[in-house]
Amino acid sequence: MPASSPDVVTDFDLDQAWRKHPQVALREEAFGALAYHYGNRRLIFLKSPELVVVVRDLENYPSARAALDALIPVDAHGSYERALARLVESEVICGA
């Protein structure tokens, strides 16, 4: 049995303050945005305009939970929490 699966969210604290990594540039597209990390050279696709807004505005909220509460309908919070956890792993967002 694998130790973890892609659906398991680990090491992501919704109650922590987060921000877009300073070495990440966002290029908005019709589908969402491309996020390029100049440090690790990763190119990540943000697959919805709403996720782009969350990533861009995270630093304006005291926690990821507060950002989701303000920007995303409650019934979609779970998928956005998983997306944010993956963005921490790829260093698109980091602790504030």
NUDO-399932 format. One record per atom (N, C-alpha, C, O): residue number from 1; chain; z, x, y; residue in one letter; atom name. Coordinates in steps of 0.02 Angstrom, whole numbers, plus 50000, padded with zeros to 5 digits. Layout:
residues N
+-----+---+-------+-------+-------+---+----+
!   k ! c !     Z !     X !     Y ! r !  a !
+-----+---+-------+-------+-------+---+----+
! NUM ! A !     Z !     X !     Y ! a ! CA !
...
+-----+---+-------+-------+-------+---+----+
end
This chain:
residues 96
+-----+---+-------+-------+-------+---+----+
!   k ! c !     Z !     X !     Y ! r !  a !
+-----+---+-------+-------+-------+---+----+
!   1 ! A ! 50000 ! 50042 ! 49941 ! m !  N !
!   1 ! A ! 50000 ! 50000 ! 50000 ! m ! CA !
!   1 ! A ! 50000 ! 50044 ! 50062 ! m !  C !
!   1 ! A ! 50040 ! 50091 ! 50067 ! m !  O !
!   2 ! A ! 49955 ! 50031 ! 50111 ! p !  N !
!   2 ! A ! 49953 ! 50072 ! 50171 ! p ! CA !
!   2 ! A ! 50017 ! 50065 ! 50213 ! p !  C !
!   2 ! A ! 50049 ! 50013 ! 50212 ! p !  O !
!   3 ! A ! 50034 ! 50118 ! 50248 ! a !  N !
!   3 ! A ! 50095 ! 50118 ! 50289 ! a ! CA !
!   3 ! A ! 50089 ! 50070 ! 50348 ! a !  C !
!   3 ! A ! 50139 ! 50042 ! 50370 ! a !  O !
!   4 ! A ! 50028 ! 50061 ! 50373 ! s !  N !
!   4 ! A ! 50019 ! 50015 ! 50429 ! s ! CA !
!   4 ! A ! 49949 ! 49986 ! 50425 ! s !  C !
!   4 ! A ! 49905 ! 50012 ! 50391 ! s !  O !
!   5 ! A ! 49940 ! 49931 ! 50461 ! s !  N !
!   5 ! A ! 49874 ! 49900 ! 50463 ! s ! CA !
!   5 ! A ! 49854 ! 49893 ! 50536 ! s !  C !
!   5 ! A ! 49897 ! 49898 ! 50580 ! s !  O !
!   6 ! A ! 49791 ! 49881 ! 50550 ! p !  N !
!   6 ! A ! 49769 ! 49875 ! 50620 ! p ! CA !
!   6 ! A ! 49801 ! 49816 ! 50656 ! p !  C !
!   6 ! A ! 49802 ! 49814 ! 50717 ! p !  O !
!   7 ! A ! 49827 ! 49767 ! 50619 ! d !  N !
!   7 ! A ! 49857 ! 49709 ! 50650 ! d ! CA !
!   7 ! A ! 49930 ! 49718 ! 50667 ! d !  C !
!   7 ! A ! 49960 ! 49675 ! 50700 ! d !  O !
!   8 ! A ! 49960 ! 49774 ! 50646 ! v !  N !
!   8 ! A ! 50030 ! 49787 ! 50659 ! v ! CA !
!   8 ! A ! 50037 ! 49822 ! 50726 ! v !  C !
!   8 ! A ! 50008 ! 49875 ! 50737 ! v !  O !
!   9 ! A ! 50077 ! 49793 ! 50770 ! v !  N !
!   9 ! A ! 50089 ! 49821 ! 50835 ! v ! CA !
!   9 ! A ! 50152 ! 49863 ! 50832 ! v !  C !
!   9 ! A ! 50206 ! 49836 ! 50818 ! v !  O !
!  10 ! A ! 50147 ! 49928 ! 50844 ! t !  N !
!  10 ! A ! 50206 ! 49971 ! 50843 ! t ! CA !
!  10 ! A ! 50211 ! 50009 ! 50909 ! t !  C !
!  10 ! A ! 50161 ! 50020 ! 50942 ! t !  O !
!  11 ! A ! 50272 ! 50027 ! 50927 ! d !  N !
!  11 ! A ! 50284 ! 50068 ! 50986 ! d ! CA !
!  11 ! A ! 50256 ! 50039 ! 51051 ! d !  C !
!  11 ! A ! 50239 ! 50076 ! 51096 ! d !  O !
!  12 ! A ! 50252 ! 49974 ! 51055 ! f !  N !
!  12 ! A ! 50232 ! 49943 ! 51118 ! f ! CA !
!  12 ! A ! 50287 ! 49896 ! 51139 ! f !  C !
!  12 ! A ! 50303 ! 49848 ! 51104 ! f !  O !
!  13 ! A ! 50315 ! 49909 ! 51197 ! d !  N !
!  13 ! A ! 50370 ! 49870 ! 51224 ! d ! CA !
!  13 ! A ! 50344 ! 49826 ! 51280 ! d !  C !
!  13 ! A ! 50327 ! 49851 ! 51334 ! d !  O !
!  14 ! A ! 50342 ! 49762 ! 51268 ! l !  N !
!  14 ! A ! 50318 ! 49714 ! 51319 ! l ! CA !
!  14 ! A ! 50361 ! 49714 ! 51381 ! l !  C !
!  14 ! A ! 50338 ! 49696 ! 51436 ! l !  O !
!  15 ! A ! 50424 ! 49735 ! 51374 ! d !  N !
!  15 ! A ! 50470 ! 49732 ! 51430 ! d ! CA !
!  15 ! A ! 50471 ! 49797 ! 51471 ! d !  C !
!  15 ! A ! 50510 ! 49803 ! 51518 ! d !  O !
!  16 ! A ! 50430 ! 49844 ! 51452 ! q !  N !
!  16 ! A ! 50424 ! 49907 ! 51488 ! q ! CA !
!  16 ! A ! 50370 ! 49901 ! 51542 ! q !  C !
!  16 ! A ! 50325 ! 49860 ! 51536 ! q !  O !
!  17 ! A ! 50376 ! 49941 ! 51594 ! a !  N !
!  17 ! A ! 50324 ! 49944 ! 51646 ! a ! CA !
!  17 ! A ! 50268 ! 49990 ! 51620 ! a !  C !
!  17 ! A ! 50281 ! 50043 ! 51593 ! a !  O !
!  18 ! A ! 50206 ! 49968 ! 51629 ! w !  N !
!  18 ! A ! 50147 ! 50004 ! 51608 ! w ! CA !
!  18 ! A ! 50098 ! 50009 ! 51666 ! w !  C !
!  18 ! A ! 50104 ! 49973 ! 51715 ! w !  O !
!  19 ! A ! 50050 ! 50055 ! 51659 ! r !  N !
!  19 ! A ! 49997 ! 50062 ! 51709 ! r ! CA !
!  19 ! A ! 49936 ! 50092 ! 51676 ! r !  C !
!  19 ! A ! 49940 ! 50120 ! 51621 ! r !  O !
!  20 ! A ! 49880 ! 50085 ! 51709 ! k !  N !
!  20 ! A ! 49819 ! 50118 ! 51686 ! k ! CA !
!  20 ! A ! 49831 ! 50193 ! 51691 ! k !  C !
!  20 ! A ! 49858 ! 50216 ! 51742 ! k !  O !
!  21 ! A ! 49812 ! 50230 ! 51640 ! h !  N !
!  21 ! A ! 49821 ! 50302 ! 51641 ! h ! CA !
!  21 ! A ! 49784 ! 50332 ! 51700 ! h !  C !
!  21 ! A ! 49728 ! 50310 ! 51715 ! h !  O !
!  22 ! A ! 49814 ! 50380 ! 51736 ! p !  N !
!  22 ! A ! 49781 ! 50407 ! 51795 ! p ! CA !
!  22 ! A ! 49714 ! 50442 ! 51781 ! p !  C !
!  22 ! A ! 49673 ! 50451 ! 51826 ! p !  O !
!  23 ! A ! 49702 ! 50463 ! 51719 ! q !  N !
!  23 ! A ! 49639 ! 50495 ! 51702 ! q ! CA !
!  23 ! A ! 49587 ! 50446 ! 51674 ! q !  C !
!  23 ! A ! 49536 ! 50467 ! 51647 ! q !  O !
!  24 ! A ! 49600 ! 50381 ! 51682 ! v !  N !
!  24 ! A ! 49553 ! 50330 ! 51657 ! v ! CA !
!  24 ! A ! 49516 ! 50298 ! 51715 ! v !  C !
!  24 ! A ! 49546 ! 50278 ! 51765 ! v !  O !
!  25 ! A ! 49451 ! 50293 ! 51707 ! a !  N !
!  25 ! A ! 49409 ! 50257 ! 51755 ! a ! CA !
!  25 ! A ! 49382 ! 50195 ! 51720 ! a !  C !
!  25 ! A ! 49362 ! 50197 ! 51662 ! a !  O !
!  26 ! A ! 49381 ! 50140 ! 51756 ! l !  N !
!  26 ! A ! 49354 ! 50077 ! 51730 ! l ! CA !
!  26 ! A ! 49287 ! 50064 ! 51764 ! l !  C !
!  26 ! A ! 49281 ! 50068 ! 51825 ! l !  O !
!  27 ! A ! 49237 ! 50047 ! 51724 ! r !  N !
!  27 ! A ! 49173 ! 50024 ! 51751 ! r ! CA !
!  27 ! A ! 49163 ! 49953 ! 51726 ! r !  C !
!  27 ! A ! 49150 ! 49942 ! 51667 ! r !  O !
!  28 ! A ! 49168 ! 49906 ! 51772 ! e !  N !
!  28 ! A ! 49164 ! 49836 ! 51753 ! e ! CA !
!  28 ! A ! 49092 ! 49819 ! 51732 ! e !  C !
!  28 ! A ! 49044 ! 49842 ! 51762 ! e !  O !
!  29 ! A ! 49088 ! 49778 ! 51680 ! e !  N !
!  29 ! A ! 49025 ! 49755 ! 51652 ! e ! CA !
!  29 ! A ! 49031 ! 49680 ! 51641 ! e !  C !
!  29 ! A ! 49086 ! 49652 ! 51648 ! e !  O !
!  30 ! A ! 48977 ! 49646 ! 51625 ! a !  N !
!  30 ! A ! 48978 ! 49574 ! 51613 ! a ! CA !
!  30 ! A ! 49025 ! 49555 ! 51556 ! a !  C !
!  30 ! A ! 49057 ! 49502 ! 51559 ! a !  O !
!  31 ! A ! 49030 ! 49597 ! 51505 ! f !  N !
!  31 ! A ! 49072 ! 49582 ! 51447 ! f ! CA !
!  31 ! A ! 49145 ! 49600 ! 51458 ! f !  C !
!  31 ! A ! 49188 ! 49578 ! 51419 ! f !  O !
!  32 ! A ! 49161 ! 49638 ! 51510 ! g !  N !
!  32 ! A ! 49228 ! 49662 ! 51523 ! g ! CA !
!  32 ! A ! 49224 ! 49727 ! 51562 ! g !  C !
!  32 ! A ! 49211 ! 49727 ! 51622 ! g !  O !
!  33 ! A ! 49233 ! 49784 ! 51526 ! a !  N !
!  33 ! A ! 49228 ! 49849 ! 51559 ! a ! CA !
!  33 ! A ! 49223 ! 49905 ! 51508 ! a !  C !
!  33 ! A ! 49241 ! 49897 ! 51450 ! a !  O !
!  34 ! A ! 49199 ! 49961 ! 51533 ! l !  N !
!  34 ! A ! 49203 ! 50024 ! 51496 ! l ! CA !
!  34 ! A ! 49261 ! 50063 ! 51526 ! l !  C !
!  34 ! A ! 49266 ! 50069 ! 51587 ! l !  O !
!  35 ! A ! 49304 ! 50089 ! 51484 ! a !  N !
!  35 ! A ! 49359 ! 50130 ! 51507 ! a ! CA !
!  35 ! A ! 49347 ! 50201 ! 51481 ! a !  C !
!  35 ! A ! 49343 ! 50211 ! 51421 ! a !  O !
!  36 ! A ! 49341 ! 50248 ! 51527 ! y !  N !
!  36 ! A ! 49329 ! 50317 ! 51507 ! y ! CA !
!  36 ! A ! 49389 ! 50359 ! 51526 ! y !  C !
!  36 ! A ! 49411 ! 50359 ! 51583 ! y !  O !
!  37 ! A ! 49415 ! 50395 ! 51476 ! h !  N !
!  37 ! A ! 49472 ! 50440 ! 51487 ! h ! CA !
!  37 ! A ! 49446 ! 50511 ! 51496 ! h !  C !
!  37 ! A ! 49417 ! 50539 ! 51450 ! h !  O !
!  38 ! A ! 49454 ! 50538 ! 51555 ! y !  N !
!  38 ! A ! 49428 ! 50604 ! 51570 ! y ! CA !
!  38 ! A ! 49465 ! 50660 ! 51533 ! y !  C !
!  38 ! A ! 49438 ! 50714 ! 51524 ! y !  O !
!  39 ! A ! 49527 ! 50647 ! 51512 ! g !  N !
!  39 ! A ! 49565 ! 50698 ! 51476 ! g ! CA !
!  39 ! A ! 49545 ! 50704 ! 51403 ! g !  C !
!  39 ! A ! 49529 ! 50759 ! 51379 ! g !  O !
!  40 ! A ! 49545 ! 50647 ! 51367 ! n !  N !
!  40 ! A ! 49529 ! 50650 ! 51295 ! n ! CA !
!  40 ! A ! 49456 ! 50631 ! 51280 ! n !  C !
!  40 ! A ! 49434 ! 50633 ! 51223 ! n !  O !
!  41 ! A ! 49419 ! 50614 ! 51333 ! r !  N !
!  41 ! A ! 49347 ! 50598 ! 51329 ! r ! CA !
!  41 ! A ! 49331 ! 50537 ! 51286 ! r !  C !
!  41 ! A ! 49275 ! 50531 ! 51262 ! r !  O !
!  42 ! A ! 49379 ! 50494 ! 51278 ! r !  N !
!  42 ! A ! 49366 ! 50432 ! 51240 ! r ! CA !
!  42 ! A ! 49335 ! 50380 ! 51286 ! r !  C !
!  42 ! A ! 49351 ! 50374 ! 51345 ! r !  O !
!  43 ! A ! 49289 ! 50343 ! 51257 ! l !  N !
!  43 ! A ! 49258 ! 50286 ! 51291 ! l ! CA !
!  43 ! A ! 49280 ! 50224 ! 51252 ! l !  C !
!  43 ! A ! 49266 ! 50218 ! 51193 ! l !  O !
!  44 ! A ! 49313 ! 50179 ! 51287 ! i !  N !
!  44 ! A ! 49341 ! 50119 ! 51256 ! i ! CA !
!  44 ! A ! 49308 ! 50058 ! 51289 ! i !  C !
!  44 ! A ! 49298 ! 50057 ! 51350 ! i !  O !
!  45 ! A ! 49291 ! 50008 ! 51248 ! f !  N !
!  45 ! A ! 49264 ! 49946 ! 51274 ! f ! CA !
!  45 ! A ! 49320 ! 49896 ! 51282 ! f !  C !
!  45 ! A ! 49357 ! 49881 ! 51235 ! f !  O !
!  46 ! A ! 49327 ! 49870 ! 51343 ! l !  N !
!  46 ! A ! 49374 ! 49814 ! 51355 ! l ! CA !
!  46 ! A ! 49331 ! 49752 ! 51352 ! l !  C !
!  46 ! A ! 49288 ! 49741 ! 51395 ! l !  O !
!  47 ! A ! 49343 ! 49711 ! 51302 ! k !  N !
!  47 ! A ! 49295 ! 49659 ! 51284 ! k ! CA !
!  47 ! A ! 49304 ! 49591 ! 51318 ! k !  C !
!  47 ! A ! 49276 ! 49541 ! 51296 ! k !  O !
!  48 ! A ! 49343 ! 49590 ! 51371 ! s !  N !
!  48 ! A ! 49348 ! 49527 ! 51409 ! s ! CA !
!  48 ! A ! 49366 ! 49543 ! 51482 ! s !  C !
!  48 ! A ! 49404 ! 49589 ! 51495 ! s !  O !
!  49 ! A ! 49338 ! 49505 ! 51528 ! p !  N !
!  49 ! A ! 49356 ! 49515 ! 51599 ! p ! CA !
!  49 ! A ! 49431 ! 49506 ! 51612 ! p !  C !
!  49 ! A ! 49459 ! 49539 ! 51655 ! p !  O !
!  50 ! A ! 49462 ! 49461 ! 51574 ! e !  N !
!  50 ! A ! 49534 ! 49449 ! 51583 ! e ! CA !
!  50 ! A ! 49575 ! 49511 ! 51563 ! e !  C !
!  50 ! A ! 49624 ! 49528 ! 51597 ! e !  O !
!  51 ! A ! 49554 ! 49546 ! 51510 ! l !  N !
!  51 ! A ! 49589 ! 49607 ! 51490 ! l ! CA !
!  51 ! A ! 49581 ! 49661 ! 51544 ! l !  C !
!  51 ! A ! 49628 ! 49699 ! 51556 ! l !  O !
!  52 ! A ! 49524 ! 49663 ! 51575 ! v !  N !
!  52 ! A ! 49512 ! 49711 ! 51629 ! v ! CA !
!  52 ! A ! 49561 ! 49698 ! 51686 ! v !  C !
!  52 ! A ! 49590 ! 49744 ! 51714 ! v !  O !
!  53 ! A ! 49570 ! 49635 ! 51704 ! v !  N !
!  53 ! A ! 49617 ! 49616 ! 51757 ! v ! CA !
!  53 ! A ! 49687 ! 49638 ! 51738 ! v !  C !
!  53 ! A ! 49723 ! 49665 ! 51780 ! v !  O !
!  54 ! A ! 49707 ! 49626 ! 51676 ! v !  N !
!  54 ! A ! 49774 ! 49645 ! 51654 ! v ! CA !
!  54 ! A ! 49783 ! 49721 ! 51660 ! v !  C !
!  54 ! A ! 49832 ! 49744 ! 51688 ! v !  O !
!  55 ! A ! 49735 ! 49759 ! 51633 ! v !  N !
!  55 ! A ! 49740 ! 49832 ! 51635 ! v ! CA !
!  55 ! A ! 49742 ! 49857 ! 51707 ! v !  C !
!  55 ! A ! 49783 ! 49900 ! 51725 ! v !  O !
!  56 ! A ! 49698 ! 49831 ! 51748 ! r !  N !
!  56 ! A ! 49693 ! 49853 ! 51818 ! r ! CA !
!  56 ! A ! 49757 ! 49837 ! 51856 ! r !  C !
!  56 ! A ! 49778 ! 49876 ! 51899 ! r !  O !
!  57 ! A ! 49789 ! 49778 ! 51842 ! d !  N !
!  57 ! A ! 49845 ! 49755 ! 51881 ! d ! CA !
!  57 ! A ! 49914 ! 49768 ! 51850 ! d !  C !
!  57 ! A ! 49964 ! 49749 ! 51880 ! d !  O !
!  58 ! A ! 49917 ! 49799 ! 51792 ! l !  N !
!  58 ! A ! 49981 ! 49810 ! 51758 ! l ! CA !
!  58 ! A ! 50033 ! 49843 ! 51804 ! l !  C !
!  58 ! A ! 50091 ! 49824 ! 51803 ! l !  O !
!  59 ! A ! 50012 ! 49891 ! 51843 ! e !  N !
!  59 ! A ! 50059 ! 49928 ! 51885 ! e ! CA !
!  59 ! A ! 50092 ! 49885 ! 51939 ! e !  C !
!  59 ! A ! 50141 ! 49906 ! 51969 ! e !  O !
!  60 ! A ! 50065 ! 49826 ! 51951 ! n !  N !
!  60 ! A ! 50093 ! 49781 ! 52001 ! n ! CA !
!  60 ! A ! 50149 ! 49736 ! 51974 ! n !  C !
!  60 ! A ! 50175 ! 49695 ! 52011 ! n !  O !
!  61 ! A ! 50166 ! 49744 ! 51911 ! y !  N !
!  61 ! A ! 50216 ! 49702 ! 51878 ! y ! CA !
!  61 ! A ! 50271 ! 49745 ! 51848 ! y !  C !
!  61 ! A ! 50258 ! 49802 ! 51829 ! y !  O !
!  62 ! A ! 50332 ! 49719 ! 51844 ! p !  N !
!  62 ! A ! 50387 ! 49758 ! 51817 ! p ! CA !
!  62 ! A ! 50383 ! 49770 ! 51742 ! p !  C !
!  62 ! A ! 50418 ! 49813 ! 51715 ! p !  O !
!  63 ! A ! 50340 ! 49732 ! 51708 ! s !  N !
!  63 ! A ! 50333 ! 49740 ! 51635 ! s ! CA !
!  63 ! A ! 50265 ! 49710 ! 51614 ! s !  C !
!  63 ! A ! 50234 ! 49673 ! 51651 ! s !  O !
!  64 ! A ! 50245 ! 49729 ! 51554 ! a !  N !
!  64 ! A ! 50184 ! 49699 ! 51526 ! a ! CA !
!  64 ! A ! 50193 ! 49625 ! 51516 ! a !  C !
!  64 ! A ! 50146 ! 49586 ! 51526 ! a !  O !
!  65 ! A ! 50253 ! 49604 ! 51497 ! r !  N !
!  65 ! A ! 50267 ! 49533 ! 51487 ! r ! CA !
!  65 ! A ! 50257 ! 49494 ! 51553 ! r !  C !
!  65 ! A ! 50227 ! 49441 ! 51553 ! r !  O !
!  66 ! A ! 50281 ! 49522 ! 51608 ! a !  N !
!  66 ! A ! 50273 ! 49489 ! 51673 ! a ! CA !
!  66 ! A ! 50199 ! 49485 ! 51692 ! a !  C !
!  66 ! A ! 50177 ! 49435 ! 51720 ! a !  O !
!  67 ! A ! 50161 ! 49538 ! 51677 ! a !  N !
!  67 ! A ! 50090 ! 49537 ! 51691 ! a ! CA !
!  67 ! A ! 50055 ! 49483 ! 51651 ! a !  C !
!  67 ! A ! 50015 ! 49444 ! 51678 ! a !  O !
!  68 ! A ! 50070 ! 49479 ! 51586 ! l !  N !
!  68 ! A ! 50039 ! 49428 ! 51544 ! l ! CA !
!  68 ! A ! 50059 ! 49358 ! 51567 ! l !  C !
!  68 ! A ! 50017 ! 49313 ! 51569 ! l !  O !
!  69 ! A ! 50123 ! 49349 ! 51584 ! d !  N !
!  69 ! A ! 50146 ! 49283 ! 51607 ! d ! CA !
!  69 ! A ! 50107 ! 49262 ! 51669 ! d !  C !
!  69 ! A ! 50091 ! 49203 ! 51677 ! d !  O !
!  70 ! A ! 50092 ! 49309 ! 51713 ! a !  N !
!  70 ! A ! 50058 ! 49292 ! 51776 ! a ! CA !
!  70 ! A ! 49983 ! 49284 ! 51768 ! a !  C !
!  70 ! A ! 49952 ! 49247 ! 51806 ! a !  O !
!  71 ! A ! 49953 ! 49320 ! 51720 ! l !  N !
!  71 ! A ! 49880 ! 49325 ! 51719 ! l ! CA !
!  71 ! A ! 49846 ! 49291 ! 51660 ! l !  C !
!  71 ! A ! 49786 ! 49276 ! 51663 ! l !  O !
!  72 ! A ! 49883 ! 49277 ! 51606 ! i !  N !
!  72 ! A ! 49852 ! 49254 ! 51543 ! i ! CA !
!  72 ! A ! 49887 ! 49191 ! 51519 ! i !  C !
!  72 ! A ! 49948 ! 49186 ! 51522 ! i !  O !
!  73 ! A ! 49849 ! 49142 ! 51495 ! p !  N !
!  73 ! A ! 49881 ! 49082 ! 51466 ! p ! CA !
!  73 ! A ! 49927 ! 49101 ! 51408 ! p !  C !
!  73 ! A ! 49913 ! 49146 ! 51369 ! p !  O !
!  74 ! A ! 49983 ! 49066 ! 51404 ! v !  N !
!  74 ! A ! 50035 ! 49082 ! 51354 ! v ! CA !
!  74 ! A ! 50007 ! 49083 ! 51283 ! v !  C !
!  74 ! A ! 50027 ! 49126 ! 51243 ! v !  O !
!  75 ! A ! 49962 ! 49038 ! 51265 ! d !  N !
!  75 ! A ! 49937 ! 49035 ! 51197 ! d ! CA !
!  75 ! A ! 49894 ! 49096 ! 51178 ! d !  C !
!  75 ! A ! 49877 ! 49105 ! 51120 ! d !  O !
!  76 ! A ! 49875 ! 49137 ! 51227 ! a !  N !
!  76 ! A ! 49835 ! 49197 ! 51213 ! a ! CA !
!  76 ! A ! 49875 ! 49262 ! 51217 ! a !  C !
!  76 ! A ! 49847 ! 49316 ! 51207 ! a !  O !
!  77 ! A ! 49940 ! 49257 ! 51231 ! h !  N !
!  77 ! A ! 49981 ! 49317 ! 51239 ! h ! CA !
!  77 ! A ! 49980 ! 49363 ! 51179 ! h !  C !
!  77 ! A ! 49977 ! 49424 ! 51187 ! h !  O !
!  78 ! A ! 49981 ! 49336 ! 51119 ! g !  N !
!  78 ! A ! 49982 ! 49378 ! 51059 ! g ! CA !
!  78 ! A ! 49923 ! 49424 ! 51053 ! g !  C !
!  78 ! A ! 49931 ! 49483 ! 51038 ! g !  O !
!  79 ! A ! 49863 ! 49399 ! 51066 ! s !  N !
!  79 ! A ! 49804 ! 49441 ! 51061 ! s ! CA !
!  79 ! A ! 49803 ! 49494 ! 51116 ! s !  C !
!  79 ! A ! 49779 ! 49549 ! 51105 ! s !  O !
!  80 ! A ! 49827 ! 49477 ! 51175 ! y !  N !
!  80 ! A ! 49829 ! 49525 ! 51229 ! y ! CA !
!  80 ! A ! 49883 ! 49578 ! 51216 ! y !  C !
!  80 ! A ! 49873 ! 49636 ! 51234 ! y !  O !
!  81 ! A ! 49939 ! 49559 ! 51187 ! e !  N !
!  81 ! A ! 49990 ! 49608 ! 51169 ! e ! CA !
!  81 ! A ! 49961 ! 49659 ! 51119 ! e !  C !
!  81 ! A ! 49972 ! 49719 ! 51126 ! e !  O !
!  82 ! A ! 49925 ! 49635 ! 51069 ! r !  N !
!  82 ! A ! 49894 ! 49680 ! 51021 ! r ! CA !
!  82 ! A ! 49842 ! 49725 ! 51054 ! r !  C !
!  82 ! A ! 49838 ! 49785 ! 51039 ! r !  O !
!  83 ! A ! 49803 ! 49697 ! 51100 ! a !  N !
!  83 ! A ! 49753 ! 49737 ! 51137 ! a ! CA !
!  83 ! A ! 49788 ! 49792 ! 51178 ! a !  C !
!  83 ! A ! 49765 ! 49849 ! 51179 ! a !  O !
!  84 ! A ! 49842 ! 49774 ! 51212 ! l !  N !
!  84 ! A ! 49878 ! 49823 ! 51252 ! l ! CA !
!  84 ! A ! 49907 ! 49878 ! 51209 ! l !  C !
!  84 ! A ! 49906 ! 49937 ! 51227 ! l !  O !
!  85 ! A ! 49933 ! 49860 ! 51151 ! a !  N !
!  85 ! A ! 49961 ! 49910 ! 51104 ! a ! CA !
!  85 ! A ! 49906 ! 49959 ! 51084 ! a !  C !
!  85 ! A ! 49919 ! 50019 ! 51080 ! a !  O !
!  86 ! A ! 49847 ! 49935 ! 51070 ! r !  N !
!  86 ! A ! 49791 ! 49979 ! 51052 ! r ! CA !
!  86 ! A ! 49771 ! 50023 ! 51111 ! r !  C !
!  86 ! A ! 49750 ! 50081 ! 51102 ! r !  O !
!  87 ! A ! 49776 ! 49996 ! 51171 ! l !  N !
!  87 ! A ! 49758 ! 50036 ! 51230 ! l ! CA !
!  87 ! A ! 49810 ! 50091 ! 51243 ! l !  C !
!  87 ! A ! 49793 ! 50142 ! 51272 ! l !  O !
!  88 ! A ! 49872 ! 50080 ! 51223 ! v !  N !
!  88 ! A ! 49922 ! 50134 ! 51227 ! v ! CA !
!  88 ! A ! 49902 ! 50190 ! 51179 ! v !  C !
!  88 ! A ! 49903 ! 50249 ! 51196 ! v !  O !
!  89 ! A ! 49884 ! 50171 ! 51117 ! e !  N !
!  89 ! A ! 49864 ! 50220 ! 51066 ! e ! CA !
!  89 ! A ! 49804 ! 50261 ! 51089 ! e !  C !
!  89 ! A ! 49801 ! 50321 ! 51075 ! e !  O !
!  90 ! A ! 49757 ! 50231 ! 51125 ! s !  N !
!  90 ! A ! 49698 ! 50267 ! 51148 ! s ! CA !
!  90 ! A ! 49708 ! 50298 ! 51218 ! s !  C !
!  90 ! A ! 49661 ! 50325 ! 51246 ! s !  O !
!  91 ! A ! 49769 ! 50292 ! 51245 ! e !  N !
!  91 ! A ! 49789 ! 50322 ! 51309 ! e ! CA !
!  91 ! A ! 49752 ! 50293 ! 51369 ! e !  C !
!  91 ! A ! 49744 ! 50326 ! 51420 ! e !  O !
!  92 ! A ! 49730 ! 50230 ! 51363 ! v !  N !
!  92 ! A ! 49701 ! 50196 ! 51421 ! v ! CA !
!  92 ! A ! 49757 ! 50173 ! 51467 ! v !  C !
!  92 ! A ! 49749 ! 50173 ! 51528 ! v !  O !
!  93 ! A ! 49814 ! 50152 ! 51439 ! i !  N !
!  93 ! A ! 49872 ! 50135 ! 51479 ! i ! CA !
!  93 ! A ! 49930 ! 50180 ! 51457 ! i !  C !
!  93 ! A ! 49931 ! 50206 ! 51401 ! i !  O !
!  94 ! A ! 49977 ! 50189 ! 51503 ! c !  N !
!  94 ! A ! 50036 ! 50231 ! 51488 ! c ! CA !
!  94 ! A ! 50096 ! 50201 ! 51524 ! c !  C !
!  94 ! A ! 50089 ! 50157 ! 51567 ! c !  O !
!  95 ! A ! 50154 ! 50225 ! 51506 ! g !  N !
!  95 ! A ! 50216 ! 50201 ! 51538 ! g ! CA !
!  95 ! A ! 50216 ! 50219 ! 51613 ! g !  C !
!  95 ! A ! 50193 ! 50272 ! 51633 ! g !  O !
!  96 ! A ! 50242 ! 50172 ! 51652 ! a !  N !
!  96 ! A ! 50243 ! 50184 ! 51725 ! a ! CA !
!  96 ! A ! 50304 ! 50224 ! 51745 ! a !  C !
!  96 ! A ! 50314 ! 50238 ! 51804 ! a !  O !
+-----+---+-------+-------+-------+---+----+
end
